[in-house]
Amino acid sequence: MSETKIKVLVAEDEVHLGQILSTFLTGRGYAVHTVTDGRAALEVLRAESYDVALLDIVMPELDGLEVLKQVRADADPPEVIIITGNGTIETAISAMKLGAYDYMAKPYRMAEIDVLVRRAWEKRRLARENVLLQSQLDRAGEGNEITTQYAPLQAVLDMVAKVAPSDSAVLITGESGTGKELIAHMLHRLSERSGPFVDVSCASLSEGMLESELFGHERGAFSGADERKLGLMELAAGGTLFLDEISELSLKLQSKLLRALDQRSFYRVGGTQKVEVDVRILAASNRDLVQRAAETSFRDDLLYRINTIEIKLPPLRERTVDIPLIARQFLRLFSKTNPPTLSTDALDVLARYPWPGNVRELKNVIERVVLLAHGPQIRASDLPLTLPGAGAPSASSPAISLAELERRHIETVLHTANWHQGRAASALGISSKTLYRKIREYGFVRPNGVE
């Protein structure tokens, strides 16, 4: 078995039997988590990734078949083995139709469980490898994600193509919303590195969490560290690690990162064994790192280390020639059929607006007008924009928060996907776990009658 253990969830309402099964599987080298009801099983499966789930059919809250039905709608579900003490042919057929890997009736032999779990894991591993291979093939045929007619930005894209095949560290700078992450993906896609692209937002996690996320931790390193966890730097071996918003790293973590980059090795939190990695570093910041280094809030030696090559992205207000092109791309993106057109006065407003949120803000504006469009053409009065010195938006174009735009968009996509959360998450470009969190955050309820 590989160093990373096969993760198994056991959902069994008979506590004693669940403990026996968990003890046996743990002894066979699996990482096992046990719950005693269907609701808890569903919550755990959507909060964390598991390879195989053993689900008893008769459980409180939700039965095993209902858990199977709901979890199979997720984007990356585990393989499921259904277990019951009242086995019938009809139950077995129902389980297999819902996507179960296999079905076992009590009493069963532990050796059978071991064999089934290993075969189920092998099936899932092969399926994921096929998906990765297909994504690599698709990636090889993709063009630039950034389309432009603006000569300075075209020069930036030409630089990206030249720099990508090297292993040099690249610092991508520019205002929020200018496309720094897209450039990072381009650098990885056009590189000769066969490993994965792994990204981490340095501003989204606390210092303690970020250190564990970057470098991983050993079992028992701190309270709650029940098993070894590989860090993102280790997972990016052979590929690219993208450190977004790197300016938000604490000085302590900057020091550890610098040492890891210089030595190409590090220690997991709580570990004594050195981990060596081959990883390319891409970093991004919307702040002036030279100024932050002068203020001693960013290490100048780390700045030199990550800034072998700097790629600076222009704000959208400087590339007004691209605004109609980008706006029409977003119209096609958010319109399933017959995207609306932009009137001359709408194009004029888009060109004169200063776009403090850059391309990300333009995307949100176009998404809003598509959702609320009343006809085949979008006019200036439909745009929720206020030009400098023009006063507040008109009553016919009330301002809507980005959170409300997101809520409406997710609701629309869920409806279009008939509440199939796997397809909806894919259409939204987010993970199934993120979508599940958003569903709870916005209080969405699955409509009656939707399978």
C-alpha atoms as one frame of an Amber mdcrd trajectory, in Angstrom:
protein
   0.000   0.000   0.000   1.195   3.533  -0.702   2.208   5.919   2.078  -1.110
   7.736   1.698  -3.700   5.453   3.283  -6.975   4.463   1.626  -9.677   6.488
   3.384 -12.772   4.512   4.359 -16.006   5.710   5.955 -18.011   3.136   7.916
 -21.677   4.096   8.497 -23.189   1.457  10.783 -25.946   2.073  13.364 -24.990
  -1.027  15.363 -22.202   0.560  17.422 -20.507  -2.698  18.394 -20.448  -3.984
  14.819 -19.146  -0.640  13.578 -16.299  -0.785  16.101 -15.389  -4.338  15.062
 -15.359  -3.372  11.388 -13.340  -0.212  12.068 -10.765  -2.084  14.139 -10.365
  -4.748  11.467  -9.960  -2.257   8.609  -7.570  -0.088  10.613  -5.478  -3.165
  11.250  -5.403  -3.800   7.504  -3.831  -0.378   6.967  -6.852   1.756   6.084
  -7.637   5.204   7.515 -11.120   4.641   8.947 -13.793   7.014  10.250 -17.030
   5.673  11.761 -20.484   7.241  12.105 -23.779   5.783  13.314 -26.461   7.514
  11.223 -27.094   8.483   7.611 -27.194  12.242   8.149 -23.765  12.187   9.784
 -22.453  10.004   6.945 -23.628  12.515   4.337 -22.144  15.462   6.254 -18.769
  13.723   6.609 -18.637  12.644   2.962 -19.307  16.199   1.813 -16.871  17.767
   4.252 -13.922  15.533   3.393 -12.853  13.279   0.543 -13.122   9.498   1.064
 -12.116   6.667  -1.253 -14.674   4.058  -0.141 -17.847   4.243   1.984 -19.453
   1.231   3.653 -23.122   2.134   4.203 -25.606   0.112   6.211 -29.077   0.379
   4.671 -31.078   0.685   7.891 -29.833   3.777   9.761 -31.436   6.683  11.656
 -31.994  10.059   9.915 -31.260   8.782   6.375 -31.045   5.212   5.153 -28.044
   3.929   3.239 -29.739   4.074  -0.177 -30.694   7.733   0.309 -27.119   8.587
   1.331 -25.873   6.716  -1.748 -28.323   8.568  -3.982 -27.298  11.987  -2.701
 -23.554  11.419  -2.577 -23.441  10.018  -6.120 -24.623  13.441  -7.329 -21.384
  15.009  -6.051 -18.487  15.730  -8.382 -15.982  13.280  -6.873 -17.932  10.682
  -4.856 -16.387   7.657  -3.133 -17.099   4.123  -4.233 -19.965   2.821  -2.098
 -20.507  -0.693  -0.750 -24.002  -1.260   0.649 -24.365  -3.573   3.674 -27.654
  -4.871   5.099 -29.011  -7.512   7.404 -32.183  -7.915   5.332 -30.778  -8.640
   1.921 -33.180  -9.089  -0.968 -32.699  -9.166  -4.719 -34.788  -5.969  -5.039
 -32.557  -4.126  -2.573 -29.420  -5.252  -4.374 -30.820  -4.130  -7.729 -31.813
  -0.746  -6.270 -28.340  -0.240  -4.808 -26.588  -1.091  -8.076 -28.905   1.160
 -10.094 -28.061   4.031  -7.764 -24.351   3.507  -8.471 -23.138   1.272  -5.645
 -19.900  -0.570  -6.339 -21.209  -3.732  -4.670 -23.660  -5.126  -2.133 -23.143
  -7.431   0.858 -25.623  -9.079   3.205 -24.982  -9.804   6.872 -23.440 -11.952
   8.166 -20.328 -11.369   6.066 -16.718 -12.438   6.382 -14.163  -9.761   7.193
 -11.878 -11.043   4.451 -14.640 -10.338   1.925 -14.899  -6.762   3.157 -11.137
  -6.307   2.795 -11.158  -7.596  -0.790 -14.178  -5.471  -1.758 -12.716  -2.283
  -0.282  -9.439  -2.776  -2.131 -11.209  -3.481  -5.430 -13.485  -0.462  -4.970
 -10.493   1.751  -4.236  -8.688   0.431  -7.315 -11.702   1.273  -9.477 -11.838
   4.821  -8.089  -8.085   5.294  -8.517  -8.196   4.229 -12.156 -11.211   6.458
 -12.815  -9.435   9.479 -11.324  -6.277   8.750 -13.313  -8.387   8.634 -16.485
  -9.940  12.004 -15.621  -6.475  13.470 -14.980  -5.172  12.085 -18.267  -8.158
  13.527 -20.148  -7.664  16.913 -18.497  -4.001  16.857 -19.515  -4.992  16.073
 -23.085  -7.579  18.857 -23.041  -5.040  21.214 -21.499  -2.559  20.523 -24.281
  -5.044  21.715 -26.883  -6.173  24.869 -25.111  -5.249  28.341 -26.242  -4.719
  31.466 -24.181  -7.378  32.062 -21.568  -6.775  35.808 -21.990  -7.908  37.362
 -25.249  -6.583  40.809 -26.074  -6.059  43.391 -28.779  -4.051  45.591 -26.410
  -0.410  45.549 -27.538   1.214  45.787 -24.054  -0.846  42.837 -22.805  -0.030
  40.866 -25.940   3.636  41.476 -25.124   2.972  40.049 -21.653   1.434  36.910
 -23.179   4.448  36.557 -25.474   6.683  36.733 -22.389   4.574  34.051 -20.712
   5.146  31.727 -23.670   8.907  32.294 -23.475   9.177  31.926 -19.704   6.820
  28.939 -19.269   9.230  26.133 -20.324  11.804  27.194 -17.702  11.784  26.309
 -14.005  12.386  29.927 -12.963  10.270  31.472 -10.231   7.771  34.017 -11.528
   6.093  36.864  -9.646   2.785  37.959 -11.189   1.671  41.427 -10.117  -1.325
  43.604 -10.862  -4.523  44.908  -9.341  -7.198  42.532  -8.081  -9.237  41.065
 -10.918  -6.653  41.515 -13.688  -6.159  37.772 -14.310  -3.111  36.799 -12.256
  -4.437  33.292 -11.632  -5.106  32.808 -15.341  -1.498  33.724 -16.084  -0.329
  31.213 -13.474  -2.393  28.472 -15.115  -0.967  29.428 -18.519   2.597  29.234
 -17.206   1.913  25.748 -15.858   0.057  24.542 -18.929   2.798  25.696 -21.291
   5.568  24.334 -19.078   7.321  21.007 -19.451   6.411  19.927 -15.913   4.324
  16.762 -15.671   3.159  17.234 -12.073  -0.015  18.975 -10.887  -0.881  22.650
 -10.526  -1.527  23.325  -6.831  -2.700  26.718  -5.624  -3.030  28.191  -2.165
  -4.513  31.507  -1.086  -2.119  32.859   1.525  -4.790  35.263   2.816  -7.543
  32.710   3.395  -5.963  30.708   6.241  -4.595  31.542   9.679  -0.843  31.278
  10.219  -1.113  27.946  12.048  -3.389  26.452   9.397  -1.304  27.830   6.530
   1.916  26.260   7.814   0.196  22.870   8.028  -1.391  23.380   4.587   1.953
  24.278   2.991   4.246  21.767   4.652   1.864  19.125   6.007   2.032  17.605
   9.474   2.841  14.376  11.226   0.402  12.389  13.305   0.178  13.851  16.811
   1.841  17.134  15.801  -1.015  19.020  17.461  -4.491  18.409  18.840  -6.643
  16.892  16.102  -3.719  15.653  13.985  -4.873  12.026  14.000  -2.843  11.027
  10.967  -0.071  12.276   8.721  -1.137  14.903   6.210   0.862  15.798   3.108
   1.259  19.536   2.527   0.518  21.392  -0.689   4.213  21.806  -1.457   4.663
  18.058  -1.280   1.531  17.421  -3.348   2.866  19.786  -6.037   6.031  17.690
  -6.506   7.038  17.635 -10.142   4.576  20.418 -10.888   3.764  23.994  -9.915
   2.898  25.610  -6.579   1.003  28.886  -6.989   1.140  31.154  -3.936  -1.640
  33.682  -4.402  -1.578  36.859  -2.289   1.896  35.997  -1.057   2.191  39.420
   0.586  -0.161  38.151   3.324   2.342  35.587   4.631   3.626  36.297   8.136
   7.351  36.986   8.509   7.740  33.634  10.294   6.224  31.737   7.393   8.200
  33.829   4.890  11.367  32.630   6.604  10.292  28.959   6.460   9.223  29.277
   2.825  12.533  30.894   1.872  14.481  28.099   3.549  12.354  25.460   1.782
  12.879  27.107  -1.603  16.624  27.492  -1.131  17.161  23.941   0.138  14.400
  22.321  -1.952  13.359  20.518   1.204  11.410  21.061   4.415  10.075  19.348
   7.532   6.410  18.595   8.087   4.968  20.241  11.199   5.967  18.008  14.109
   8.299  15.984  11.876  11.999  15.154  12.040  12.422  13.609   8.582  13.411
  15.970   5.783  11.110  15.967   2.745  12.775  16.794  -0.564  10.682  18.216
  -3.408  11.080  19.430  -6.964   8.503  22.158  -7.411   8.262  25.365  -9.417
   7.073  28.434  -7.536   4.699  30.987  -8.988   3.592  33.846  -6.752   1.070
  36.638  -7.154   0.403  39.888  -5.348  -1.776  42.942  -5.802   0.506  44.891
  -3.460   3.852  46.596  -4.040   6.250  44.042  -2.563   9.242  46.360  -2.981
   7.506  48.926  -0.788   6.482  46.232   1.731  10.101  45.049   1.840  11.214
  48.627   2.524   8.665  48.720   5.355  10.144  45.409   6.659   6.780  43.638
   6.374   8.109  41.421   3.565  11.540  39.799   3.471  13.704  41.274   0.729
  15.613  37.978   0.342  12.324  36.132  -0.287  11.343  38.827  -2.779  14.587
  38.237  -4.703  13.946  34.475  -4.588  10.418  34.600  -6.052  11.074  37.507
  -8.423  13.424  35.927 -10.936  10.951  37.128 -13.555   8.131  39.612 -12.941
   5.007  39.669 -15.074   2.934  42.808 -14.520  -0.676  42.862 -15.732  -2.298
  46.125 -16.834  -5.631  47.217 -15.311  -8.737  46.991 -17.478  -9.131  50.797
 -17.623  -5.888  50.919 -19.648  -7.098  48.355 -22.190 -10.459  49.810 -23.191
  -9.956  48.365 -26.672 -10.527  44.925 -25.105 -13.723  45.754 -23.195 -16.235
  45.002 -26.020 -14.380  41.765 -26.803 -14.356  40.582 -23.187 -17.955  41.669
 -22.558 -19.184  39.650 -25.553 -17.237  36.609 -24.318 -19.046  36.837 -20.985
 -22.393  37.291 -22.747 -21.813  33.980 -24.517 -20.617  32.375 -21.285 -23.720
  33.292 -19.268 -26.289  32.818 -22.047 -27.245  29.263 -22.906 -28.744  30.258
 -26.265 -29.001  33.481 -28.289 -26.901  35.802 -26.130 -28.130  39.409 -26.020
 -26.208  42.121 -27.830 -24.796  45.370 -26.467 -26.190  48.656 -27.752 -23.891
  51.503 -28.753 -24.714  53.505 -25.624 -24.023  50.423 -23.424 -20.612  49.950
 -25.061 -19.896  53.645 -24.476 -20.666  53.317 -20.741 -18.535  50.168 -20.470
 -15.618  51.977 -22.121 -15.858  55.085 -19.887 -16.335  53.269 -16.569 -13.022
  53.077 -14.567 -13.409  49.380 -13.548 -11.789  49.377 -10.085 -12.486  45.618
  -9.902 -11.065  45.054 -13.400 -12.090  41.978 -15.447 -13.645  40.279 -12.417
 -15.994  43.237 -11.962 -16.866  43.265 -15.678 -17.699  39.565 -15.458 -20.049
  40.183 -12.515 -21.742  43.083 -14.307 -22.365  41.036 -17.452 -23.624  38.090
 -15.394 -26.097  40.408 -13.659 -27.482  41.956 -16.830 -27.856  38.522 -18.472
 -29.818  37.244 -15.456 -32.091  40.297 -15.461 -32.248  40.999 -19.220 -35.726
  41.797 -20.570 -34.932  41.769 -24.268 -32.415  40.789 -26.931 -30.345  43.943
 -26.451 -28.646  45.405 -23.385 -28.760  49.180 -23.122 -26.871  51.645 -20.946
 -29.852  51.887 -18.567 -29.561  48.126 -17.906 -26.003  48.454 -16.573 -25.575
  48.817 -12.780 -22.727  51.301 -13.263 -22.200  54.878 -12.166 -19.791  56.906
 -14.256 -17.556  59.381 -12.390 -19.616  62.547 -11.691 -22.829  60.992 -12.986
 -24.573  60.490  -9.616 -26.357  57.388  -8.414 -27.701  54.655 -10.689 -31.190
  55.201 -12.063 -34.225  53.597 -10.431 -34.527  51.277 -13.400 -31.077  49.851
 -12.596 -30.912  49.171  -8.846 -27.551  48.165  -7.398 -27.197  44.495  -6.449
 -24.455  43.189  -4.181 -21.936  40.646  -5.408 -23.251  38.206  -2.808 -26.755
  38.525  -4.258 -25.373  38.056  -7.771 -23.609  34.905  -6.609 -26.747  33.626
  -4.879 -28.867  34.131  -8.005 -26.271  32.577 -10.270 -25.891  29.462  -8.108
 -29.668  29.138  -7.858 -30.016  29.403 -11.639 -27.305  26.804 -12.298 -28.808
  24.395  -9.734 -32.186  24.728 -11.435 -30.656  24.216 -14.891 -28.814  21.103
 -13.641 -32.044  19.794 -12.068 -30.269  19.928  -8.709 -27.567  17.459  -9.780
 -24.859  18.906  -7.556 -22.001  17.280  -9.455 -23.027  18.869 -12.766 -23.846
  22.177 -11.071 -20.451  22.334  -9.350 -18.730  21.601 -12.672 -20.728  24.330
 -14.442 -19.902  26.813 -11.672 -16.218  25.902 -11.718 -16.119  25.058  -8.006
 -15.748  21.862  -5.994 -18.792  19.930  -4.828 -17.829  20.667  -1.216 -17.774
  24.419  -1.924 -21.169  24.158  -3.615 -22.552  22.205  -0.663 -21.308  24.957
   1.673 -22.908  27.649  -0.515 -26.228  25.766  -0.544 -26.261  25.813   3.246
 -25.014  29.416   3.394 -27.800  30.712   1.139 -30.459  28.419   2.590 -31.354
  26.711  -0.688 -33.785  23.804  -0.371 -34.068  21.033  -2.933 -37.531  21.368
  -4.569 -40.046  18.596  -3.980 -40.146  16.083  -6.806 -36.554  16.725  -7.941
 -34.577  13.497  -7.980
